[in-house]
Amino acid sequence: MTQFRHAKVYIGLAVVIAVFAYSAFSIAQLPGSDGLPGGAGYISDEVWYVTSARNILHDFFKATANSPYFTTTPNCLINGTLVKEYTKIEAVTVKGEVSCYIRKGYPYPDKEGILSYYNFEHPPLVKYILAAVEAIRDEPLFWRIPSIIFGSATLLLVFLSARRIAGPIWALTASALMIFDNTFRAMSGIAMLDVYLGFFTALLAYFHVSGRTLSSGIALGLAASVKYSGAFPIFGLAYLLGVRRFTAVILMATAVFLLVNMPIAGQLGLGRWVNEIIGALSWHTTSRPPGPTASTPLDWLFMQNSFALYVNPDIYASGTPAYLVALIYALYKRDEVSILYLSTYGGYWLVYLAGNHTLYSFYTAHFSPLAHIVLAKLFSDLAKRGT
């Protein structure tokens, strides 16, 4: 009977992940804009991450995207057709035979400076992943496939972590609830950074609850290699671990971060690379000019001032009530995953207080897995009280 019950749980988990993946895939098939004229293009901030990945592929790895398109100057076209003209770039995109080109790959968005943009505001790990995909096939749906995979895999990590602290039934419940997280589901269908951040943070939680200290350091280093905010769990780890284990985690995370950054640092030179990091940290603690709807970490708990990811159909990074419920319980419980959640969420308050008031609601994809693991423990404790 126990084996049959466990089998039903795992079948349920497979169904949950399949439903989530299909939902993310549906978003990944949206046409986007500012790509091919009259055709598919970029969704939201893909304009920065996909293009910087293509530039890194060309300039740092000396490889080209697999695409029939070339962004070049008109005099380089030998035999082919003009595909796209730009107003903010001194170039055109063509399809056919060329004698020279600036970039090979899917047509760029019409953004000033985009042909030499590397997105040094953030570490390079996800750009490497996107660059590898572009080397295979540089098209919108292909950019988004890794997000679908990482997002779906995050549900598995939530289940595995929650199962250890709350049991399989409530772990399945927590994973299923992530389907209703509008932010995490949407980000899993878009080639941006935050779903990767959520995955590696969930991986950190899994290793931590499994007692695998050095592996936790690896996960922390990978998260910090996606965005510098990936390091926010460090405050919780400092509280939870003794000096010796915390030192081991920090050393491992630092080693991973440096290893990921070696291709960039090696070509930029150590001095410029360090300056880029300093500049990025300054950028992250400074408000940007008015633009997309900004929000505070408090807004995220009440699903206010949500970032618009897509229009018609309207897709907002509006989150879920789970963030608030989990936060209240985490403040009460203060167990290990609760501390990691409080640390990660609290890191955004530090950024806000440091002076950056242009935060966006899609950042919640970072800590959504932790919130749902905390919810599993809440459900488990409530069930025990009811028996």
C-alpha positions as CSV (number, residue, x, y, z in Angstrom):
1,M,0.0,0.0,0.0
2,T,2.8,2.4,0.8
3,Q,4.5,1.7,-2.5
4,F,1.3,2.3,-4.3
5,R,0.8,5.7,-2.5
6,H,4.3,6.7,-3.3
7,A,3.8,5.8,-7.0
8,K,0.7,8.0,-7.1
9,V,2.8,10.9,-5.7
10,Y,5.4,10.5,-8.4
11,I,2.9,10.2,-11.1
12,G,1.3,13.3,-9.7
13,L,4.6,15.1,-9.8
14,A,5.2,14.1,-13.4
15,V,1.8,15.5,-14.3
16,V,2.5,18.7,-12.4
17,I,5.8,19.2,-14.2
18,A,4.3,18.4,-17.5
19,V,1.5,20.9,-17.1
20,F,4.0,23.6,-16.0
21,A,6.3,22.9,-18.9
22,Y,3.4,23.1,-21.4
23,S,2.3,26.4,-19.9
24,A,5.9,27.8,-20.2
25,F,6.1,26.4,-23.7
26,S,2.9,28.3,-24.6
27,I,4.5,31.5,-23.5
28,A,7.7,30.7,-25.4
29,Q,5.7,30.4,-28.6
30,L,4.5,34.0,-28.4
31,P,5.8,36.1,-31.4
32,G,7.6,38.9,-29.5
33,S,8.6,42.1,-31.4
34,D,11.5,44.0,-32.9
35,G,13.0,40.9,-34.6
36,L,12.1,39.9,-38.1
37,P,9.9,42.6,-39.6
38,G,6.4,41.2,-39.5
39,G,7.6,38.0,-37.8
40,A,8.9,36.7,-34.5
41,G,11.0,38.8,-32.2
42,Y,12.1,39.4,-28.7
43,I,10.0,39.3,-25.5
44,S,10.6,41.9,-22.8
45,D,14.3,42.0,-21.7
46,E,15.4,39.3,-24.0
47,V,16.5,42.2,-26.1
48,W,19.5,42.6,-23.8
49,Y,20.3,39.0,-22.7
50,V,19.9,37.2,-26.0
51,T,21.9,39.8,-28.0
52,S,24.7,40.1,-25.4
53,A,25.0,36.3,-25.5
54,R,25.4,36.5,-29.3
55,N,28.0,39.2,-28.9
56,I,29.9,37.2,-26.3
57,L,29.7,34.1,-28.6
58,H,31.3,36.1,-31.4
59,D,33.8,38.3,-29.5
60,F,34.9,36.1,-26.6
61,F,34.5,32.6,-28.0
62,K,35.3,33.4,-31.6
63,A,32.3,31.4,-32.8
64,T,29.2,32.4,-34.8
65,A,25.5,31.8,-34.4
66,N,23.8,29.2,-36.6
67,S,21.6,31.5,-38.6
68,P,21.0,32.6,-42.2
69,Y,21.1,36.2,-41.2
70,F,24.0,38.7,-41.2
71,T,24.0,42.1,-39.6
72,T,26.4,44.1,-41.7
73,T,26.8,47.2,-43.9
74,P,25.0,47.5,-47.2
75,N,28.2,47.4,-49.3
76,C,29.1,43.9,-47.9
77,L,26.0,42.3,-49.5
78,I,27.0,40.2,-52.5
79,N,23.9,38.3,-53.3
80,G,20.8,38.2,-51.2
81,T,18.0,40.2,-49.7
82,L,17.7,43.1,-47.3
83,V,15.8,41.8,-44.2
84,K,15.8,44.7,-41.7
85,E,16.9,48.3,-41.6
86,Y,17.6,50.2,-38.4
87,T,17.3,53.7,-37.2
88,K,19.6,53.5,-34.1
89,I,22.3,51.2,-35.6
90,E,24.5,52.0,-38.5
91,A,23.9,48.6,-40.2
92,V,21.4,46.4,-41.9
93,T,20.4,42.8,-41.5
94,V,20.5,40.7,-44.7
95,K,20.0,37.1,-45.8
96,G,22.3,35.7,-48.4
97,E,25.9,35.9,-49.4
98,V,28.1,38.6,-47.9
99,S,31.7,39.6,-48.1
100,C,31.9,40.9,-44.5
101,Y,29.7,41.2,-41.5
102,I,29.5,42.6,-38.0
103,R,27.4,39.8,-36.5
104,K,25.9,36.6,-37.8
105,G,22.6,35.7,-36.2
106,Y,19.0,36.5,-35.7
107,P,18.2,40.2,-36.5
108,Y,19.0,42.5,-33.6
109,P,16.5,44.8,-31.9
110,D,16.8,48.4,-32.9
111,K,18.7,49.6,-29.8
112,E,21.6,52.0,-29.7
113,G,25.0,50.3,-29.0
114,I,23.4,46.8,-29.1
115,L,26.1,45.4,-31.4
116,S,28.8,45.8,-28.8
117,Y,26.7,45.2,-25.7
118,Y,27.8,42.4,-23.3
119,N,25.5,42.9,-20.3
120,F,28.4,43.2,-17.8
121,E,25.8,44.5,-15.3
122,H,25.3,40.8,-14.6
123,P,27.7,37.8,-14.5
124,P,28.0,35.8,-17.6
125,L,26.7,32.2,-16.8
126,V,23.3,32.5,-18.5
127,K,24.8,34.3,-21.5
128,Y,27.1,31.3,-22.0
129,I,24.0,29.0,-22.0
130,L,22.2,31.2,-24.5
131,A,25.3,31.5,-26.6
132,A,25.6,27.7,-26.8
133,V,22.0,27.6,-27.9
134,E,22.6,30.2,-30.5
135,A,25.5,28.3,-31.8
136,I,23.1,25.4,-32.4
137,R,20.2,27.4,-33.7
138,D,19.6,31.1,-33.3
139,E,15.8,31.5,-33.2
140,P,13.4,32.8,-30.6
141,L,11.9,29.4,-29.5
142,F,15.4,27.9,-29.2
143,W,16.5,30.8,-26.9
144,R,13.6,29.9,-24.6
145,I,14.0,26.1,-24.4
146,P,16.6,26.3,-21.6
147,S,14.3,28.5,-19.5
148,I,11.5,25.8,-19.9
149,I,14.0,23.1,-18.8
150,F,15.4,25.0,-15.8
151,G,12.0,26.2,-14.7
152,S,10.5,22.7,-14.9
153,A,13.5,21.3,-13.1
154,T,13.0,23.8,-10.3
155,L,9.6,22.2,-9.5
156,L,11.5,18.9,-9.1
157,L,14.0,20.5,-6.7
158,V,11.1,22.1,-4.7
159,F,9.6,18.7,-4.4
160,L,12.8,17.0,-3.3
161,S,13.6,19.6,-0.8
162,A,10.1,19.8,0.6
163,R,9.8,16.1,0.8
164,R,12.7,16.0,3.3
165,I,11.1,18.5,5.7
166,A,7.4,18.0,5.1
167,G,6.8,14.6,3.4
168,P,5.8,13.6,-0.1
169,I,2.2,14.8,-0.1
170,W,2.9,18.3,1.0
171,A,6.0,18.4,-1.2
172,L,3.8,17.6,-4.2
173,T,1.3,20.3,-3.1
174,A,4.1,22.9,-3.0
175,S,5.3,22.0,-6.5
176,A,1.8,22.1,-7.8
177,L,1.2,25.6,-6.4
178,M,4.1,26.9,-8.5
179,I,2.0,26.4,-11.5
180,F,-0.1,29.3,-10.1
181,D,2.9,31.6,-9.6
182,N,2.3,34.0,-12.5
183,T,5.9,35.3,-12.4
184,F,7.8,32.0,-12.2
185,R,5.6,30.4,-14.9
186,A,6.0,33.3,-17.3
187,M,9.8,33.6,-16.7
188,S,10.1,29.9,-17.5
189,G,9.0,30.7,-21.1
190,I,11.3,33.7,-21.6
191,A,15.0,33.9,-22.2
192,M,15.8,36.1,-19.2
193,L,18.0,35.5,-16.2
194,D,15.6,35.1,-13.3
195,V,14.4,31.5,-13.8
196,Y,18.0,30.3,-13.8
197,L,18.5,32.3,-10.5
198,G,15.5,30.5,-9.1
199,F,16.8,27.1,-10.2
200,F,20.2,27.5,-8.6
201,T,18.7,28.9,-5.4
202,A,16.4,25.9,-5.2
203,L,19.5,23.7,-5.8
204,L,21.2,25.4,-2.9
205,A,18.2,24.7,-0.7
206,Y,18.2,21.1,-1.7
207,F,21.8,20.6,-1.0
208,H,21.5,22.4,2.3
209,V,18.6,20.3,3.6
210,S,20.5,17.3,2.4
211,G,23.5,18.2,4.5
212,R,25.9,18.6,1.5
213,T,27.8,21.7,2.5
214,L,30.3,21.9,-0.3
215,S,27.6,21.3,-2.9
216,S,25.7,24.2,-1.3
217,G,28.8,26.3,-2.0
218,I,28.7,25.2,-5.7
219,A,25.1,26.1,-6.0
220,L,25.7,29.5,-4.3
221,G,28.5,30.2,-6.7
222,L,26.4,29.3,-9.7
223,A,23.5,31.5,-8.5
224,A,25.9,34.4,-8.0
225,S,27.2,33.7,-11.5
226,V,23.7,34.4,-12.9
227,K,23.1,37.6,-11.0
228,Y,24.9,39.2,-8.1
229,S,21.7,38.9,-6.2
230,G,22.2,35.2,-6.3
231,A,24.5,35.7,-3.3
232,F,21.7,36.9,-1.1
233,P,21.3,33.5,0.7
234,I,24.8,34.1,2.1
235,F,23.3,36.0,5.1
236,G,21.1,33.0,6.0
237,L,24.0,30.6,5.6
238,A,26.2,32.7,7.9
239,Y,23.5,32.4,10.5
240,L,22.8,28.7,10.0
241,L,26.4,27.3,9.6
242,G,29.3,27.3,11.9
243,V,32.4,29.3,11.1
244,R,34.2,26.3,9.6
245,R,31.4,25.1,7.3
246,F,30.4,28.7,6.3
247,T,34.1,29.3,5.3
248,A,34.0,26.2,3.2
249,V,30.8,27.3,1.5
250,I,32.3,30.8,0.7
251,L,35.5,29.4,-0.6
252,M,33.7,26.9,-2.9
253,A,31.2,29.6,-4.1
254,T,34.1,32.0,-4.8
255,A,36.0,29.3,-6.8
256,V,32.9,28.6,-8.9
257,F,32.3,32.3,-9.5
258,L,35.9,32.8,-10.6
259,L,35.8,29.8,-12.8
260,V,32.7,30.9,-14.6
261,N,34.1,34.4,-15.1
262,M,37.5,33.2,-16.4
263,P,36.7,33.6,-20.2
264,I,35.5,37.1,-19.6
265,A,38.3,38.2,-17.2
266,G,40.9,36.5,-19.4
267,Q,40.1,38.7,-22.4
268,L,39.2,41.9,-20.6
269,G,42.2,41.7,-18.3
270,L,42.0,41.6,-14.5
271,G,41.9,45.3,-14.0
272,R,39.0,46.0,-16.4
273,W,37.1,42.9,-15.2
274,V,37.3,44.2,-11.6
275,N,36.2,47.6,-12.7
276,E,33.2,46.1,-14.5
277,I,32.2,44.3,-11.3
278,I,32.5,47.5,-9.3
279,G,30.5,49.4,-11.9
280,A,27.8,46.7,-11.9
281,L,27.5,46.8,-8.1
282,S,27.1,50.6,-8.3
283,W,24.5,50.2,-11.1
284,H,22.5,47.8,-8.9
285,T,22.4,50.2,-6.0
286,T,21.3,53.2,-8.1
287,S,17.9,54.0,-9.4
288,R,17.4,54.0,-13.1
289,P,15.5,56.6,-15.2
290,P,11.7,56.2,-15.4
291,G,10.6,53.3,-17.6
292,P,8.8,50.1,-16.9
293,T,6.6,49.8,-13.8
294,A,8.9,49.7,-10.8
295,S,8.0,48.2,-7.5
296,T,9.2,47.7,-3.9
297,P,9.8,44.3,-2.2
298,L,6.7,45.1,-0.2
299,D,4.6,45.4,-3.4
300,W,5.7,41.9,-4.4
301,L,4.0,40.5,-1.3
302,F,0.7,42.1,-2.2
303,M,1.0,41.6,-6.0
304,Q,1.1,45.3,-6.7
305,N,2.8,47.3,-9.4
306,S,3.5,44.2,-11.5
307,F,5.9,44.3,-14.4
308,A,4.3,43.8,-17.9
309,L,6.1,41.0,-19.7
310,Y,3.8,40.9,-22.7
311,V,0.8,42.7,-24.1
312,N,-2.0,41.0,-25.9
313,P,-2.2,38.5,-24.4
314,D,-1.4,40.4,-21.2
315,I,1.2,38.7,-19.1
316,Y,2.3,40.3,-15.9
317,A,4.9,39.2,-13.4
318,S,2.2,39.4,-10.7
319,G,3.5,36.7,-8.4
320,T,1.3,34.7,-6.0
321,P,-0.1,35.1,-2.5
322,A,2.3,32.3,-1.5
323,Y,5.1,34.9,-1.0
324,L,3.3,36.7,1.8
325,V,1.9,33.5,3.5
326,A,5.4,31.9,3.4
327,L,7.0,35.1,4.7
328,I,4.7,35.3,7.7
329,Y,5.3,31.6,8.5
330,A,9.1,31.9,8.0
331,L,9.2,34.8,10.5
332,Y,7.4,32.6,13.0
333,K,9.2,29.3,12.3
334,R,12.7,30.4,11.5
335,D,13.8,26.9,10.5
336,E,16.6,26.4,8.0
337,V,14.7,26.9,4.8
338,S,12.8,29.8,6.4
339,I,16.1,31.5,7.1
340,L,17.2,31.0,3.5
341,Y,13.9,32.5,2.3
342,L,14.2,35.5,4.7
343,S,17.8,36.1,3.7
344,T,17.1,36.0,0.0
345,Y,14.0,38.2,0.2
346,G,15.7,40.5,2.6
347,G,18.6,41.0,0.2
348,Y,16.3,43.0,-2.1
349,W,15.4,45.3,0.8
350,L,19.1,45.9,1.3
351,V,19.4,46.9,-2.4
352,Y,16.3,49.1,-2.1
353,L,17.6,50.8,1.0
354,A,21.0,51.2,-0.6
355,G,19.4,53.5,-3.2
356,N,17.9,51.4,-6.0
357,H,14.2,52.1,-6.1
358,T,13.7,50.8,-9.6
359,L,13.2,47.1,-8.7
360,Y,10.8,44.9,-10.7
361,S,8.3,42.3,-9.8
362,F,9.9,39.6,-11.9
363,Y,12.8,39.5,-9.4
364,T,10.5,37.3,-7.3
365,A,11.3,34.3,-9.5
366,H,14.5,34.2,-7.5
367,F,12.9,33.3,-4.1
368,S,9.7,31.7,-5.3
369,P,11.1,28.2,-4.9
370,L,12.1,28.9,-1.3
371,A,8.7,30.3,-0.5
372,H,7.0,27.2,-1.8
373,I,9.3,24.9,0.2
374,V,8.4,26.9,3.3
375,L,4.7,26.5,2.4
376,A,5.1,22.7,2.3
377,K,6.4,22.8,5.9
378,L,3.4,25.1,6.9
379,F,0.9,22.6,5.4
380,S,2.6,19.7,7.1
381,D,2.6,21.5,10.5
382,L,-1.1,22.4,10.1
383,A,-2.0,18.8,9.2
384,K,-0.2,17.5,12.3
385,R,-2.1,20.0,14.5
386,G,-5.3,18.8,13.0
387,T,-4.8,15.2,13.8
